[in-house]
C-alpha cells in the first residue's frame, strides 16, 4: 500500500459537523496566536508550530476517533505489552501497527520545541505524548470507536519523545 492509499484509508473525509467543529476551535486559536505575535509575546515560528500542532492533533482525533463507525460496545485490552507477545509469536501485522503507533506522535514531539520556542526536556515530551494518547484512547473507549489499550499509550508516548529528541538536536545546532 502506498502512502496516499494509507492516508485515505485511515483518514476518512470529515463530515460537515466535524469540519465546523474544527473551524470553531482553530480560527479563534489562530486569531489569538496572531495577536500574540503582534504583541511580540511569541514568535511567528511559535505561532506556526502551535497551529500545526493543533491541526495535526485534530487530524489524529479525526482518524482515530471521530471518523470511525461506533461498534456499539466498549472494547479494551488491559494487559500491558500484549501486542508484543503476539509480535513475538509471529504477528507481522501487529508489529506494523505498533511501529505506526510510535510514528503517529513523532510529529507532535518534533513541533514541541517550536511551540515552546526552546529545547524541551524529554520528560515534558513524554508527558505531552501520554496526555494526547490517553485522550485518544479514552475517547475511543467511551465513544465505542476503537480498542482502548495501554500498549498504544506507551507507543504513542515513545513516538512523541523520539520526535522531541530529534527536534532538540536541531534546536541545539542553531
C-alpha positions in Angstrom: 0.0 0.0 0.0 1.5 3.3 -1.0 1.5 6.4 1.3 -1.5 8.0 -0.4 -3.6 4.8 -0.1 -2.6 4.5 3.5 -3.6 8.1 4.2 -7.1 7.9 2.5 -7.8 4.5 4.1 -7.1 5.8 7.7 -8.2 9.4 7.2 -11.8 9.4 6.0 -13.4 12.6 4.9 -14.7 14.7 7.8 -18.4 15.4 8.0 -19.6 19.0 7.7 -20.2 18.9 11.5 -16.6 17.8 12.2 -15.2 20.5 9.8 -17.3 23.1 11.6 -16.2 21.9 15.0 -12.5 22.1 13.9 -13.1 25.6 12.5 -14.8 26.8 15.7 -11.7 25.7 17.6 -9.0 26.5 15.1 -10.0 30.0 13.9 -10.1 31.6 17.4 -6.7 29.9 18.3 -5.3 31.3 15.1 -6.6 34.8 15.9 -5.2 34.7 19.4 -1.9 33.4 18.1 -1.7 36.2 15.6 -2.4 38.8 18.2 0.3 37.3 20.5 2.8 37.6 17.6 1.8 41.2 17.0 2.3 41.9 20.7 5.7 40.2 20.4 4.8 37.7 23.1 5.5 34.7 20.8 7.5 34.4 17.5 6.0 33.7 14.1 7.7 30.3 14.3 6.0 29.5 17.6 2.6 30.5 16.1 3.2 28.3 13.1 4.3 25.4 15.3 1.4 25.8 17.6 -1.2 25.9 14.8 0.5 23.0 13.1 0.3 21.1 16.3 -3.5 21.9 16.8 -4.2 20.8 13.1 -2.2 17.6 13.5 -3.9 16.6 16.7 -7.2 17.3 15.1 -6.2 15.1 12.2 -5.2 12.3 14.6 -8.5 12.6 16.5 -10.4 12.5 13.3 -8.5 9.4 12.1 -8.5 7.5 15.4 -11.8 8.5 16.9 -14.4 10.7 15.1 -14.5 9.2 11.6 -14.7 5.7 12.9 -18.0 3.9 13.0 -19.2 3.2 16.5 -19.0 -0.5 17.4 -21.9 -0.4 19.9 -19.8 -1.9 22.7 -16.8 -0.8 24.7 -13.6 -2.6 23.6 -10.4 -2.7 25.7 -7.2 -4.7 26.3 -5.8 -4.1 29.7 -2.8 -6.4 29.5 0.4 -4.3 29.1 2.5 -5.3 26.1 0.0 -7.9 24.9 0.7 -6.8 21.3 4.5 -7.5 21.7 3.6 -11.0 22.9 1.7 -11.5 19.7 4.6 -10.0 17.7 7.0 -12.4 19.3 4.6 -15.2 18.3 4.9 -14.1 14.7 2.3 -11.4 14.0 3.8 -9.1 11.5 0.5 -7.1 11.3 0.8 -6.2 14.9 4.5 -5.3 14.5 3.5 -2.8 11.8 0.6 -1.4 13.9 3.0 -0.9 16.9 5.5 0.9 14.7 2.8 3.1 13.2 1.6 3.9 16.7 5.1 5.0 17.6 5.3 7.1 14.4 1.9 8.7 14.9 3.0 11.1 17.6 6.6 11.7 16.3 5.3 15.0 14.6 3.9 16.2 17.9 7.3 15.7 19.5 9.0 17.5 16.6 6.7 20.5 17.0 7.1 20.9 20.8 10.4 22.9 20.7 8.8 25.2 18.1 5.7 25.7 20.3 7.8 26.5 23.4 10.5 28.3 21.5 13.2 26.4 23.1 14.6 23.0 23.9 12.1 20.7 25.6 13.0 18.2 28.3 12.5 14.6 27.5 10.0 14.1 30.3 7.9 17.0 29.1 7.6 15.4 25.7 6.7 12.1 27.3 4.0 13.8 29.4 2.5 15.5 26.3 2.6 12.2 24.5 0.9 10.4 27.4 -1.7 13.1 27.7 -2.6 13.1 24.0 -2.6 9.3 23.8 -4.7 8.9 26.9 -7.2 11.4 25.5 -7.4 9.4 22.2 -7.7 6.1 24.0 -10.3 7.3 26.5 -12.4 8.8 23.7 -12.2 5.5 21.8 -13.4 3.6 24.8 -16.3 5.9 25.8 -17.5 6.5 22.2 -17.1 2.8 21.3 -14.8 3.7 18.4 -11.8 1.6 18.8 -9.8 -0.5 21.2 -8.6 1.1 24.4 -5.2 -0.3 25.2 -2.1 0.6 27.3 0.2 -0.5 24.5 -1.0 2.3 22.2 -0.3 4.8 25.0 3.2 3.5 25.5 3.9 3.5 21.8 2.4 7.0 21.1 4.3 8.5 24.1 7.5 6.9 22.9 7.0 8.4 19.5 6.4 11.9 20.9 9.6 11.5 23.0 11.6 10.4 19.9 10.3 13.3 17.8 11.2 15.8 20.5 14.7 14.4 21.0 15.3 14.7 17.2 13.9 18.3 17.2 16.1 19.2 20.2 19.1 18.2 18.2 18.1 20.8 15.6 17.5 23.4 18.3 20.9 22.7 19.7 22.6 23.3 16.3 21.0 26.8 15.9 
